[in-house]
C-alpha cells in the first residue's frame, strides 16, 4: 500500500505563488478581474439596533461589521473644546483560522490606526461641534470594527464600514439630558484603497491569496476632493516613484466609484 504524504504549508504556498505569478504574467487574476478592478461591494446601514450608528460591508467574500456608540465624557487636556474618537478593531477567530482570541494583535491594531487616521486627517467629523462644555464635557465617539469573514483586503472594508456607520450615527442628546438628538456632523467621506505589487504589476483590492504572496502593499486614503489624508505601506519590497504615482491615481478613481455606493444606502 502506498502511503499518502500530505504536502507541507510551505510547499502549498509555493504552488499557490507560482500559479498566481503565471496568471499575472498573462495579465490575468484568479477571479477573472482586471488589475484595477474592485470586487463587488455592498453597504448596509443601521444593522445594529442597539448602536448609535452601524454598517455591514461585504467586499467579495470579506465581511466587516462596524458599530458606533456615543457618550459624553471629559475632553483631553490639550484639546478641551473638541470631541474624542476612539477606534478599535477585532479579528475574531471565526473569521479566519489565522485569527486568535485574546487581546488585539498587530493586525487589528494596524487596521484601527489606519481607519482612525483617515477619519481624523480628512477632518471628516467636525470635532469642534462635539464640544458640550469646554474643558468639561464633549461627545466621545467609539468606533468598533469586527471582521466577520476574511476574504482579503479587510482594511479597505473596515474603512468603508467605519465612514458608512458614522454617516448614520446620531448624537443621543435626549438620552443624556443634553438636548435633542442630532446627526453626527460628518462633512467628508474618506475612503481607503489598497493596492499590492506582485510580479511587477499593481493589483487593486487584493484577494486573500494575493495579499498573502504580495511583496508589498500600499493603502491610500483620499477625500471627496481627491486630496490624500493618509497612506500606509506594508511589506518589505520597495516601490518606485512611478508605481506610487500610479497607485495614488488608481486609489482616487476607485474611491470615487465607491462613494457612489453611499448614495444607494
Buried (B, 14 or more C-beta within 10 A) or exposed (E): EEEEEEEEEEEEBEEBBEEBBEBBEEEBBEEEBEBBEBBEBEBBBEBBEEBBBBBBBBBBBBBBBBBBBBEBEEBEEEEBBBBBBEBBBBBBEEBBEEBEEEEBEEBBEBBBBBBBBBBBBBEBBBBEBBBBEEEEBBBBBBBBBBBBBBBBBBBBBBBBBBBBBBBBBBBBBEEBEBEEEBEBBBEBBBBBBBBBBBBEBBBBBBBBBBBBBBBBBBBBBBBBEEEBBBBBBBBEEEBEEEBBEBBBEBBBBBBEEBBEBBEEE
